[in-house]
Amino acid sequence: MNPFFILNWKSYPASQEDILPLCAALADWRARVTSGTVVMCPPATLIDDTQKCVAADERLASVLIGAQYLDADAKTGGLTPAMLRAANVSAAIIGHSDRRAQAGETNADVRSAWQQAIAHDILPIVCVGQPAPDGSFAGLREQVLGAFEGASATDVAQCVIAYEPVWAISTTPGARVEESADIVRAIQVIREELRGATPKAILYGGSVTGASVSNVLSSGAVDGVLVGRASASPDSLTELHEALTPFFS
Ligand code: PEP
């Protein structure tokens, strides 16, 4: 397996000073562990500073820089694929639940965004997840069907899908990592709704920490993790690295 580790720093780092220790922790880990795909997704204002960290440390040479969202069309505050490519960004989180809830992103927006990402050689990391625990996974099915309506198997093969149950994301009060059995079932649901198409990878995201990541990856259902809060502080990032190492060796 080619495991994925996506670091979604959200808006936790505010300045270059905040990202330097994160880049240093990641560089120490990548000096020991070189396999897999690692994507750092800084806030848009820190993309340039993150690029500088990567350029200054060859241990980070294999690490990709990703955006936290991508807009298919030009708009105030937008981040278009052309802007991202010009900033040497090579991946983008698309359809994160924060963007769906706060920026009103719809499945149609998500669809346009991953299509545009592919057209600009940007790796789309498409987030899907039901808003509340739901045994029928109806909300998840609706998002997968909507986000990939009309997609060919070739399109889907170029996308990473991140399963992120909204209630498990750490900024939700009472959030906790989803049970392994439920993750396994949700990934089956995603595969069912993709009707035979196979994405580049399927990841889990939602309250993953160094303490829980082995359990998530040992389920065997996912190809990696998308981590928010725990990836954005040097201590919790280092704990994550230790727990991720066996899966990246
Ligand atoms: C996220 O926001 O994509 C996420 C997975 O966050 P956290 O790990 O903090 O739950």
Boltz pocket constraint, residues with backbone or C-beta under 6 A from the ligand:
constraints:
  - pocket:
      binder: B
      contacts: [[A, 8], [A, 96], [A, 164], [A, 168], [A, 169], [A, 170], [A, 171], [A, 205], [A, 206], [A, 207], [A, 208], [A, 226], [A, 227], [A, 228], [A, 229], [A, 230]]
      max_distance: 6.0
